[in-house]
Amino acid sequence: MLSRAQLNFFMAALWMPLLLMLAFSSYGLWIGDYSTLESPETHWVYLLWFGMPGLLLFALWVSRSAKSRNEQQALRMVWWAPVRFIPFYAVPWMLYGLCSLIAGPFDDAFMAYSWFLLVPYLLIAGYVCAGVTVALYRTVFS
């Protein structure tokens, strides 16, 4: 089993991206960039906010399962996290695209499959975060 300090480290590493993304996404709202739907940044808000539900659900799921892991299993979870995050990220995009196809303008239906274009970026960013997490872990706890 992980010690309390190790578990706290992994929980901080897990929840930090969500908090940073919320702060990053909310900054535009705070300064008034997204006050109208016609603003050119509206599409970026959609892009960022659709990742939030998936990131929140992923963090909740991993938090629950990480408590019963040992050190080796926790490190393996860190390395597999970017791959396991993809379904959590894809579902909100697919739901929005399907709802747009059924009830909204057909132009927005591309979001049901356009998330595929972001998978390489998710994997690159995810493995950078995983590498930093493992490097910090080995530095602090070894």
Accessible surface in RSA format (square Angstrom, percent):
REM  Atomic radii and reference values for relative SASA: ProtOr
REM  Chains: A
REM  Algorithm: Lee & Richards
REM  Probe-radius: 1.40
REM  Slices: 20
REM RES _ NUM      All-atoms   Total-Side   Main-Chain    Non-polar    All polar
REM                ABS   REL    ABS   REL    ABS   REL    ABS   REL    ABS   REL
RES MET A   1   165.62  85.8 111.25  73.6  54.37 129.4  94.20  80.1  71.42  94.6
RES LEU A   2    20.96  11.7   2.06   1.5  18.90  47.5   2.37   1.7  18.59  50.0
RES SER A   3    57.98  49.0  46.00  61.4  11.99  27.6  52.09 110.9   5.89   8.3
RES ARG A   4   171.45  72.0 161.25  82.2  10.20  24.3  70.05  95.7 101.40  61.5
RES ALA A   5    58.14  53.5  47.31  73.0  10.82  24.6  52.60  74.1   5.53  14.7
RES GLN A   6    29.27  16.4  29.27  21.4   0.00   0.0   1.77   3.8  27.50  20.9
RES LEU A   7    20.91  11.6  20.91  15.0   0.00   0.0  20.91  14.7   0.00   0.0
RES ASN A   8    77.66  53.6  72.32  69.9   5.34  12.9  25.22  60.7  52.44  50.7
RES PHE A   9    41.51  20.8  34.77  21.5   6.73  17.5  40.50  24.6   1.01   2.9
RES PHE A  10    14.16   7.1  11.00   6.8   3.15   8.2  11.00   6.7   3.15   9.0
RES MET A  11    33.66  17.4  32.93  21.8   0.73   1.7  28.82  24.5   4.85   6.4
RES ALA A  12    53.31  49.0  42.78  66.0  10.53  24.0  52.36  73.7   0.95   2.5
RES ALA A  13    32.00  29.4  11.83  18.3  20.17  45.9  21.49  30.3  10.50  27.8
RES LEU A  14    26.86  15.0  19.03  13.6   7.83  19.7  24.51  17.2   2.35   6.3
RES TRP A  15    63.93  25.7  63.93  30.9   0.00   0.0  57.73  30.8   6.20  10.1
RES MET A  16    91.83  47.6  91.08  60.3   0.75   1.8  76.42  65.0  15.40  20.4
RES PRO A  17    44.24  32.2  40.97  37.3   3.28  11.9  44.24  36.5   0.00   0.0
RES LEU A  18     9.71   5.4   9.71   6.9   0.00   0.0   9.71   6.8   0.00   0.0
RES LEU A  19    99.89  55.6  94.84  67.9   5.04  12.7  95.40  67.0   4.49  12.1
RES LEU A  20   110.06  61.3 106.93  76.5   3.13   7.9 107.31  75.4   2.75   7.4
RES MET A  21    62.55  32.4  62.53  41.4   0.02   0.1  34.19  29.1  28.36  37.6
RES LEU A  22    63.40  35.3  62.63  44.8   0.77   1.9  63.09  44.3   0.31   0.8
RES ALA A  23    50.40  46.3  44.23  68.3   6.18  14.1  47.54  66.9   2.87   7.6
RES PHE A  24   134.08  67.1 120.16  74.4  13.92  36.2 126.49  76.7   7.59  21.7
RES SER A  25     3.18   2.7   0.20   0.3   2.98   6.9   1.68   3.6   1.50   2.1
RES SER A  26    17.70  15.0  17.70  23.6   0.00   0.0   3.94   8.4  13.77  19.3
RES TYR A  27   127.96  59.7 127.96  72.8   0.00   0.0  90.00  67.6  37.96  46.8
RES GLY A  28     5.77   7.1   0.00   N/A   5.77   7.1   3.94  10.8   1.83   4.1
RES LEU A  29    89.57  49.9  70.22  50.2  19.34  48.6  71.30  50.1  18.26  49.2
RES TRP A  30   182.31  73.2 147.18  71.2  35.12  82.5 126.07  67.2  56.23  91.2
RES ILE A  31    93.20  53.0  58.33  43.5  34.87  84.1  66.26  47.7  26.95  73.1
RES GLY A  32    39.12  48.2   0.00   N/A  39.12  48.2  25.71  70.5  13.41  30.0
RES ASP A  33    62.71  43.9  51.00  50.8  11.72  27.7   6.95  16.4  55.77  55.6
RES TYR A  34    48.63  22.7  29.40  16.7  19.23  50.0   8.99   6.8  39.65  48.9
RES SER A  35    95.08  80.3  54.08  72.2  41.00  94.5  44.78  95.4  50.30  70.5
RES THR A  36    73.13  52.0  65.80  66.7   7.32  17.5  60.95  81.9  12.18  18.4
RES LEU A  37   142.20  79.2 123.52  88.4  18.68  47.0 123.63  86.8  18.57  50.0
RES GLU A  38   151.54  87.0 120.79  91.4  30.75  73.2  73.85 142.8  77.69  63.4
RES SER A  39    18.20  15.4   9.69  12.9   8.51  19.6  14.85  31.6   3.35   4.7
RES PRO A  40   108.33  79.0  90.03  82.1  18.30  66.5  99.86  82.4   8.47  52.7
RES GLU A  41    62.71  36.0  62.35  47.2   0.37   0.9  22.82  44.1  39.89  32.6
RES THR A  42    15.81  11.2  15.62  15.8   0.19   0.4  14.69  19.7   1.12   1.7
RES HIS A  43   132.67  72.5 127.65  88.7   5.02  12.8  88.02  90.7  44.66  52.0
RES TRP A  44   153.57  61.6 153.15  74.1   0.42   1.0 124.30  66.3  29.27  47.5
RES VAL A  45    23.15  15.2  22.78  20.6   0.37   0.9  23.15  20.1   0.00   0.0
RES TYR A  46    75.52  35.3  75.17  42.8   0.35   0.9  46.39  34.9  29.13  35.9
RES LEU A  47    43.15  24.0  39.67  28.4   3.47   8.7  40.09  28.2   3.05   8.2
RES LEU A  48    32.21  17.9  30.28  21.7   1.93   4.9  31.75  22.3   0.47   1.3
RES TRP A  49    78.92  31.7  75.86  36.7   3.06   7.2  74.12  39.5   4.80   7.8
RES PHE A  50    35.83  17.9  35.83  22.2   0.00   0.0  35.83  21.7   0.00   0.0
RES GLY A  51     9.23  11.4   0.00   N/A   9.23  11.4   8.69  23.8   0.54   1.2
RES MET A  52    11.93   6.2  11.35   7.5   0.59   1.4  11.48   9.8   0.46   0.6
RES PRO A  53    59.24  43.2  53.36  48.6   5.88  21.4  59.14  48.8   0.10   0.6
RES GLY A  54     0.21   0.3   0.00   N/A   0.21   0.3   0.21   0.6   0.00   0.0
RES LEU A  55    26.41  14.7  26.41  18.9   0.00   0.0  26.41  18.5   0.00   0.0
RES LEU A  56    77.79  43.3  77.79  55.7   0.00   0.0  77.79  54.6   0.00   0.0
RES LEU A  57   102.61  57.1 100.29  71.8   2.32   5.8 100.29  70.4   2.32   6.2
RES PHE A  58    10.58   5.3  10.58   6.6   0.00   0.0  10.58   6.4   0.00   0.0
RES ALA A  59     0.39   0.4   0.39   0.6   0.00   0.0   0.39   0.5   0.00   0.0
RES LEU A  60    91.78  51.1  86.19  61.7   5.58  14.0  86.45  60.7   5.32  14.3
RES TRP A  61   116.22  46.6 109.30  52.9   6.93  16.3  89.79  47.9  26.43  42.9
RES VAL A  62    17.73  11.7  17.73  16.1   0.00   0.0  17.73  15.4   0.00   0.0
RES SER A  63    14.87  12.6  14.87  19.8   0.00   0.0  14.87  31.7   0.00   0.0
RES ARG A  64   199.45  83.7 185.46  94.5  13.99  33.3  61.43  84.0 138.01  83.6
RES SER A  65    27.83  23.5  20.52  27.4   7.31  16.8  25.93  55.2   1.90   2.7
RES ALA A  66     5.84   5.4   5.84   9.0   0.00   0.0   5.84   8.2   0.00   0.0
RES LYS A  67   119.92  58.5 112.49  69.0   7.42  17.7  58.43  52.6  61.49  65.5
RES SER A  68    80.69  68.2  62.00  82.7  18.69  43.1  43.09  91.8  37.60  52.7
RES ARG A  69    76.45  32.1  76.38  38.9   0.07   0.2   4.75   6.5  71.71  43.5
RES ASN A  70    64.29  44.3  62.79  60.7   1.50   3.6  19.37  46.6  44.92  43.4
RES GLU A  71    77.03  44.2  73.49  55.6   3.54   8.4  18.87  36.5  58.15  47.5
RES GLN A  72   117.59  65.8 115.40  84.3   2.20   5.2  37.03  78.8  80.57  61.1
RES GLN A  73    62.61  35.0  61.70  45.1   0.91   2.2   5.03  10.7  57.58  43.7
RES ALA A  74     4.55   4.2   3.02   4.7   1.52   3.5   3.71   5.2   0.83   2.2
RES LEU A  75    11.71   6.5  11.69   8.4   0.02   0.1  11.71   8.2   0.00   0.0
RES ARG A  76   126.73  53.2 121.79  62.1   4.94  11.8  50.95  69.6  75.78  45.9
RES MET A  77    21.86  11.3  17.92  11.9   3.95   9.4  18.28  15.5   3.58   4.7
RES VAL A  78    22.14  14.6  18.63  16.9   3.51   8.5  21.78  18.9   0.36   1.0
RES TRP A  79   103.37  41.5 101.01  48.9   2.36   5.5  90.15  48.1  13.22  21.4
RES TRP A  80   121.41  48.7 121.29  58.7   0.13   0.3 100.18  53.4  21.23  34.4
RES ALA A  81    25.01  23.0  23.35  36.0   1.67   3.8  24.90  35.1   0.11   0.3
RES PRO A  82     9.14   6.7   2.58   2.4   6.55  23.8   8.36   6.9   0.77   4.8
RES VAL A  83    59.59  39.2  56.45  51.1   3.15   7.6  56.45  49.0   3.15   8.5
RES ARG A  84   104.87  44.0  98.60  50.3   6.27  14.9  25.69  35.1  79.18  48.0
RES PHE A  85    25.96  13.0  25.96  16.1   0.00   0.0  25.96  15.7   0.00   0.0
RES ILE A  86    30.30  17.2  30.30  22.6   0.00   0.0  30.30  21.8   0.00   0.0
RES PRO A  87    77.24  56.3  71.60  65.3   5.64  20.5  77.18  63.7   0.07   0.4
RES PHE A  88    52.67  26.3  46.50  28.8   6.17  16.0  51.13  31.0   1.54   4.4
RES TYR A  89    14.35   6.7  14.35   8.2   0.00   0.0   7.69   5.8   6.67   8.2
RES ALA A  90     4.52   4.2   4.52   7.0   0.00   0.0   4.52   6.4   0.00   0.0
RES VAL A  91    76.82  50.5  76.43  69.2   0.38   0.9  76.82  66.7   0.00   0.0
RES PRO A  92    20.22  14.7  14.70  13.4   5.51  20.0  18.36  15.2   1.86  11.6
RES TRP A  93     9.87   4.0   9.87   4.8   0.00   0.0   9.87   5.3   0.00   0.0
RES MET A  94    78.67  40.7  78.67  52.1   0.00   0.0  70.35  59.8   8.32  11.0
RES LEU A  95   103.48  57.6 103.33  73.9   0.16   0.4 103.46  72.7   0.02   0.1
RES TYR A  96    61.47  28.7  55.90  31.8   5.57  14.5  45.24  34.0  16.23  20.0
RES GLY A  97     0.26   0.3   0.00   N/A   0.26   0.3   0.00   0.0   0.26   0.6
RES LEU A  98    86.87  48.4  86.87  62.1   0.00   0.0  86.87  61.0   0.00   0.0
RES CYS A  99    78.23  59.2  74.84  83.5   3.39   8.0  24.55  62.2  53.68  57.9
RES SER A 100     8.38   7.1   5.15   6.9   3.22   7.4   2.88   6.1   5.50   7.7
RES LEU A 101    89.46  49.8  70.14  50.2  19.33  48.6  70.14  49.3  19.33  52.0
RES ILE A 102   148.49  84.5 115.64  86.2  32.85  79.2 120.85  87.0  27.65  75.0
RES ALA A 103    92.36  84.9  52.27  80.7  40.09  91.2  60.81  85.6  31.56  83.6
RES GLY A 104    35.75  44.1   0.00   N/A  35.75  44.1  18.35  50.3  17.40  39.0
RES PRO A 105    86.40  63.0  73.61  67.1  12.79  46.5  85.67  70.7   0.73   4.5
RES PHE A 106   151.88  76.0 141.73  87.8  10.14  26.4 142.17  86.2   9.71  27.8
RES ASP A 107   117.10  82.0 102.75 102.3  14.35  33.9  33.27  78.3  83.83  83.6
RES ASP A 108    41.01  28.7  41.01  40.8   0.00   0.0   0.66   1.6  40.35  40.2
RES ALA A 109    12.00  11.0   9.76  15.1   2.25   5.1   9.83  13.8   2.17   5.7
RES PHE A 110    93.15  46.6  89.80  55.6   3.35   8.7  90.85  55.1   2.30   6.6
RES MET A 111    15.57   8.1  15.57  10.3   0.00   0.0  15.57  13.2   0.00   0.0
RES ALA A 112    25.00  23.0  18.52  28.6   6.48  14.7  18.52  26.1   6.48  17.2
RES TYR A 113   140.15  65.4 138.20  78.6   1.95   5.1 103.03  77.4  37.12  45.8
RES SER A 114    11.39   9.6   8.56  11.4   2.83   6.5   9.07  19.3   2.32   3.2
RES TRP A 115    23.06   9.3  23.06  11.2   0.00   0.0  22.40  11.9   0.67   1.1
RES PHE A 116   125.78  62.9 116.73  72.3   9.05  23.5 116.73  70.8   9.05  25.9
RES LEU A 117   131.71  73.4 121.99  87.3   9.72  24.4 125.85  88.4   5.86  15.8
RES LEU A 118    41.48  23.1  41.48  29.7   0.00   0.0  41.48  29.1   0.00   0.0
RES VAL A 119    27.42  18.0  27.42  24.8   0.00   0.0  27.42  23.8   0.00   0.0
RES PRO A 120    70.95  51.7  66.58  60.7   4.37  15.9  70.81  58.5   0.14   0.8
RES TYR A 121   148.23  69.2 144.33  82.1   3.91  10.2  97.34  73.2  50.89  62.7
RES LEU A 122    37.36  20.8  31.57  22.6   5.80  14.6  32.58  22.9   4.79  12.9
RES LEU A 123    51.74  28.8  51.28  36.7   0.46   1.2  51.58  36.2   0.16   0.4
RES ILE A 124   113.52  64.6 107.91  80.4   5.61  13.5 112.99  81.4   0.53   1.4
RES ALA A 125    56.74  52.2  50.68  78.2   6.06  13.8  56.43  79.5   0.30   0.8
RES GLY A 126    18.56  22.9   0.00   N/A  18.56  22.9  16.27  44.6   2.30   5.1
RES TYR A 127    82.22  38.4  76.18  43.3   6.04  15.7  61.74  46.4  20.49  25.3
RES VAL A 128    91.20  60.0  84.13  76.2   7.07  17.0  90.37  78.5   0.83   2.2
RES CYS A 129    65.94  49.9  61.62  68.7   4.33  10.2  22.52  57.1  43.42  46.8
RES ALA A 130     5.66   5.2   1.92   3.0   3.75   8.5   5.15   7.3   0.51   1.3
RES GLY A 131    24.65  30.4   0.00   N/A  24.65  30.4  20.39  56.0   4.26   9.5
RES VAL A 132    81.73  53.8  78.47  71.0   3.25   7.8  80.97  70.4   0.76   2.1
RES THR A 133    18.11  12.9  16.43  16.7   1.68   4.0   3.98   5.3  14.13  21.4
RES VAL A 134     9.50   6.3   9.50   8.6   0.00   0.0   9.50   8.3   0.00   0.0
RES ALA A 135    57.12  52.5  48.45  74.8   8.68  19.7  55.79  78.6   1.33   3.5
RES LEU A 136    92.65  51.6  92.40  66.1   0.25   0.6  92.60  65.0   0.04   0.1
RES TYR A 137     1.75   0.8   1.75   1.0   0.00   0.0   1.75   1.3   0.00   0.0
RES ARG A 138   127.67  53.6 122.73  62.6   4.95  11.8  44.36  60.6  83.32  50.5
RES THR A 139   108.27  77.0  80.89  82.0  27.37  65.2  65.35  87.8  42.92  64.9
RES VAL A 140    93.45  61.5  64.41  58.3  29.04  70.0  69.85  60.7  23.60  64.0
RES PHE A 141    65.62  32.8  32.25  20.0  33.37  86.8  37.79  22.9  27.84  79.7
RES SER A 142   118.31 100.0  49.38  65.9  68.93 158.8  65.85 140.2  52.46  73.5
END  Absolute sums over single chains surface
CHAIN  1 A     9106.3       7984.7       1121.6       6593.5       2512.8
END  Absolute sums over all chains
TOTAL          9106.3       7984.7       1121.6       6593.5       2512.8
